Amino acid sequence: MLFDTHVHLNDKQFEDDLEVVIKRALEQGVQNMVVVGFDRPTIKRAIELVETYDFLYASVGWHPVDAIDMVEEDLQYLEELSKHPKVVALGEMGLDYHWDKSPKDVQKEVFRKQIQLAKKVKLPIIIHNREATEDIVAILREEGAEEVGGIMHCFSGSVEIAKQCVDMNFYISLGGPVTFKNAKKPKEVAEAIPLDKLLIETDCPYLAPHPNRGKRNEPSYVTLVAEEIANLKGLSYEEVTNQTTVNAKKLFGIS
């Protein structure tokens, strides 16, 4: 059984064939998925989905790109939703220095507030990092994020940074890029990080794994991520799928 820890089935790209996409995932052994909401509309849709399908769970947070749009009521909204029985994490949250919509200082403030909220409501956090590794690691340390731990989502950093994050009570989640032929860092991380600290994800509809690169990603493709990690670590596919599922359920508090 597989656990896809990061899906955007709440994305408009799945409006027309959601049922078919979910059926394909279940047929491939994808037992659970976490639907990630990162602003008001995507959070609302995530909650609708997890209330419809018993095998789906939600994470709710505020994306760094849209940090400039966040107001105090949004933080209160996240706190209210944290009580929902199927909300298992806060996020995705973090820093994104690729896009310049939200100033860095605003992103940092919104990131810190969400970590503080996570500690208050005792939920793990899902970290989005784009071109901001140094600042993210520093803020996680300063805010004592290891108290709740969480996921370094779609990790693309070095083995050294991955080990620092593991030391701070975070799991390293690998997605489609680990299957790309030229993706040196994710492959090195897959080899170096112990299996009990790894998670798998698709981040669908983005970052489809090889040989579907460039197409719309979907949860059934998480099998390709698991296969690549198994090959890199010299383990069986079953070992990788079983342990990453155990890891995910432990982190999210799912029995």
For each residue, the residues with C-beta under 8 A, 3 or more apart:
1: 29 30 31 241 242 245
2: 28 29 30 31 200 222 223 226 241 244 245
3: 30 31 32 33 199 200 244 245 248 249
4: 7 25 30 32 33 34 200 201 202 204 219 222
5: 33 34 151 153 173 199 200 201 248
6: 34 36 92 126 151 153 154 173 175 201 202 203
7: 4 33 34 35 36 201 202 203 204 219
8: 11 14 35 36 42 203 204 205 206
9: 14 18 21 22 33 35 49 56 204 219
10: 14 35 36 37 42 45 46 49
11: 8 14 42 204 205
12: 15
13: 205 216
14: 8 9 10 11 17 18 21 205 218
15: 12 18
16:
17: 14 20 21
18: 9 14 15 21 22
19: 22 23
20: 17 23 24
21: 9 14 17 18 24 25 218 219 220
22: 9 18 19 25 26 53 219
23: 19 20 26 27
24: 20 21 27 28 218 219 220
25: 4 21 22 28 30 33 218 219 220 222
26: 22 23 29 30 31 55
27: 23 24 220
28: 2 24 25 219 220 222 223
29: 1 2 26 223 241
30: 1 2 3 4 25 26 33 219 220 222 223
31: 1 2 3 26 55 245
32: 3 4 55 56 57 245 248 249 254
33: 3 4 5 7 9 25 30 55 56 57 219
34: 4 5 6 7 56 57 58 59 88 89 126 248 252
35: 7 8 9 10 46 49 50 56 57 58 59
36: 6 7 8 10 42 46 58 59 61 91 92 126
37: 10 42 43 44 45 46 47 58 59 60 61
38: 42 43 61 62 63 66 91 92 128
39: 42 43 62 63 66 69
40: 43 44 74 77
41: 44 45
42: 8 10 11 36 37 38 39 45 46
43: 37 38 39 40 46 47 58 60 77 81
44: 37 40 41 47 48
45: 10 37 41 42 48 49
46: 10 35 36 37 42 43 49 50 58 59 60
47: 37 43 44 50 51 58 60 81 84 86 87
48: 44 45 51 52
49: 9 10 35 45 46 52 53 56 58
50: 35 46 47 53 56 57 58 86 87
51: 47 48 86
52: 48 49 56
53: 22 49 50 56
54:
55: 26 31 32 33
56: 9 32 33 34 35 49 50 52 53 86
57: 32 33 34 35 50 86 87 88 252 254
58: 34 35 36 37 43 46 47 49 50 84 86 87 88
59: 34 35 36 37 46 87 88 89 90 91 92 126
60: 37 43 46 47 78 81 82 87 90 91
61: 36 37 38 78 90 91 92 93 114 125 126
62: 38 39 66 67 70 74 78 93 110 114
63: 38 39 66 67 92 93 96 128
64: 67 93 94 95 96 102 107 110 111 128
65: 96 99 101 102
66: 38 39 62 63 69 70 101 102
67: 62 63 64 70 102 106 107 109 110 111
68: 101 102 103 106
69: 39 66 102
70: 62 66 67 74 75 110
71: 74 75
72: 75 76
73: 76 77
74: 40 62 70 71 77 78
75: 70 71 72 78 79 113 114 117
76: 72 73 79 80
77: 40 43 73 74 80 81
78: 60 61 62 74 75 81 82 90 114 117
79: 75 76 82 117 120 121
80: 76 77 83
81: 43 47 60 77 78 84 87
82: 60 78 79 87 90 117 121 123
83: 80 87 121
84: 47 58 81 87
85:
86: 47 50 51 56 57 58
87: 47 50 57 58 59 60 81 82 83 84 123
88: 34 57 58 59 123 124 252 253 254
89: 34 59 123 124 125 126 150 151 251 252
90: 59 60 61 78 82 93 114 117 118 121 123 124 125 126
91: 36 38 59 60 61 94 114 125 126 127 128 150 151 153
92: 6 36 38 59 61 63 126 127 128 153
93: 61 62 63 64 90 110 111 114 115 125 126 127 128
94: 64 91 111 127 128 129 132 136
95: 64 104 107 108 111 128 129 130 132 135 136 139
96: 63 64 65 99 102 107 128 129 130 131 132
97: 104 130 131 132
98: 130 131
99: 65 96 102 130
100:
101: 65 66 68
102: 64 65 66 67 68 69 96 99 106 107 110
103: 68 106 107
104: 95 97 107 108 135
105: 108 109
106: 67 68 102 103 109 110
107: 64 67 95 96 102 103 104 110 111
108: 95 104 105 111 112 135 139
109: 67 105 106 112 113
110: 62 64 67 70 93 102 106 107 113 114
111: 64 67 93 94 95 107 108 114 115 136 139
112: 108 109 115 116 139 143
113: 75 109 110 116 117
114: 61 62 75 78 90 91 93 110 111 117 118 125
115: 93 111 112 118 119 125 139 140 143 145 148
116: 112 113 119 120 143
117: 75 78 79 82 90 113 114 120 121
118: 90 114 115 121 122 123 124 125 145 148 150
119: 115 116 122 143 144 145 147 148
120: 79 116 117
121: 79 82 83 90 117 118
122: 118 119 148
123: 82 87 88 89 90 118 148
124: 88 89 90 118 148 149 150 151 251 252
125: 61 89 90 91 93 114 115 118 145 148 149 150 151
126: 6 34 36 59 61 89 90 91 92 93 150 151 153
127: 91 92 93 94 136 140 150 151 152 153 170
128: 38 63 64 91 92 93 94 95 96 153
129: 94 95 96 132 133 136 152 153 155 156 157
130: 95 96 97 98 99
131: 96 97 98
132: 94 95 96 97 129 135 136
133: 129 136 137 157 161
134: 137 138
135: 95 104 108 132 138 139
136: 94 95 111 127 129 132 133 139 140
137: 133 134 140 141 161 164 165 168
138: 134 135 141 142
139: 95 108 111 112 115 135 136 142 143 145
140: 115 127 136 137 143 145 146 165 168 170
141: 137 138 144 145 168
142: 138 139
143: 112 115 116 119 139 140
144: 119 141 147
145: 115 118 119 125 139 140 141 148 149 150 168 169 170
146: 140 149 168 169 170
147: 119 144 169
148: 115 118 119 122 123 124 125 145 169
149: 124 125 145 146 168 169 170 171 251
150: 89 91 118 124 125 126 127 145 169 170 171 251
151: 5 6 89 91 124 125 126 127 170 171 173 199 251
152: 127 129 155 157 162 165 170 171 172 173
153: 5 6 91 92 126 127 128 129 173 201 203
154: 6 173 174 175 177 201 203 207
155: 129 152 162 165 172 173 174 186 189
156: 129 177 185 186
157: 129 133 152 161 162 185 189
158: 161 162 185 188 189
159: 162 163 185 188 189 192 193
160: 163 164
161: 133 137 157 158 164 165
162: 152 155 157 158 159 165 166 172 189 192 193
163: 159 160 166 167 192 193
164: 137 160 161 167 168
165: 137 140 152 155 161 162 168 170 172
166: 162 163 169 170 171 172 193 197
167: 163 164
168: 137 140 141 145 146 149 164 165
169: 145 146 147 148 149 150 166
170: 127 140 145 146 149 150 151 152 165 166
171: 149 150 151 152 166 197 198 199 247 251
172: 152 155 162 165 166 189 193 197 198 199
173: 5 6 151 152 153 154 155 198 199 200 201
174: 154 155 177 178 186 189 190 198 199 200 201 225 229
175: 6 154 178 200 201 202 203 207 209 225
176: 179 180 202 203 207 208 209 210 213 217 221 224 225
177: 154 156 174 180 183 186 207 209
178: 174 175 183 186 187 189 190 209 225 228 229 232
179: 176 183 209 210 213 224 225 228
180: 176 177 183 186 209 210 213
181: 210
182:
183: 177 178 179 180 186 187
184: 187 188
185: 156 157 158 159 188 189
186: 155 156 174 177 178 180 183 189 190
187: 178 183 184 190 191 232
188: 158 159 184 185 191 192
189: 155 157 158 159 162 172 174 178 185 186 192 193
190: 174 178 186 187 193 198 228 229 232 233
191: 187 188 232 233
192: 159 162 163 188 189
193: 159 162 163 166 172 189 190 197 198
194: 197 198
195: 198 233 235 239 240 243 244
196: 243 246 247
197: 166 171 172 193 194 247
198: 171 172 173 174 190 193 194 195 229 243 244 247
199: 3 5 151 171 172 173 174 244 247 248 251
200: 2 3 4 5 173 174 175 222 225 226 229 240 244
201: 4 5 6 7 153 154 173 174 175 222 225
202: 4 6 7 175 176 207 208 209 217 218 219 221 222 225
203: 6 7 8 153 154 175 176 206 207 217
204: 4 7 8 9 11 208 216 217 218 219 221
205: 8 11 13 14 208 216 217 218
206: 8 203 217
207: 154 175 176 177 202 203 217
208: 176 202 204 205 212 213 214 215 216 217 218 221
209: 175 176 177 178 179 180 202 212 213 217 221 224 225 228
210: 176 179 180 181 213 224
211:
212: 208 209 215 217 221 224
213: 176 179 180 208 209 210
214: 208
215: 208 212
216: 13 204 205 208
217: 176 202 203 204 205 206 207 208 209 212 221
218: 14 21 24 25 202 204 205 208 221
219: 4 7 9 21 22 24 25 28 30 33 202 204 222
220: 21 24 25 27 28 30 223
221: 176 202 204 208 209 212 217 218 224 225
222: 2 4 25 28 30 200 201 202 219 225 226
223: 2 28 29 30 220 226 227
224: 176 179 209 210 212 221 227 228
225: 174 175 176 178 179 200 201 202 209 221 222 228 229
226: 2 200 222 223 229 230 237 240 241 244
227: 223 224 230 231 237
228: 178 179 190 209 224 225 231 232
229: 174 178 190 198 200 225 226 232 233 235 240
230: 226 227 233 235 236 237 239 240
231: 227 228 234
232: 178 187 190 191 228 229
233: 190 191 195 229 230 240
234: 231
235: 195 229 230 239 240
236: 230 239 240
237: 226 227 230 240 241
238: 241 242
239: 195 230 235 236 242 243
240: 195 200 226 229 230 233 235 236 237 243 244
241: 1 2 29 226 237 238 244 245
242: 1 238 239 245 246
243: 195 196 198 239 240 246 247
244: 2 3 195 198 199 200 226 240 241 247 248
245: 1 2 3 31 32 241 242 248 249
246: 196 242 243 249 250
247: 171 196 197 198 199 243 244 250 251
248: 3 5 32 34 199 244 245 251 252 254
249: 3 32 245 246 252 253 254 255
250: 246 247 253
251: 89 124 149 150 151 171 199 247 248
252: 34 57 88 89 124 248 249
253: 88 249 250
254: 32 57 88 248 249
255: 249
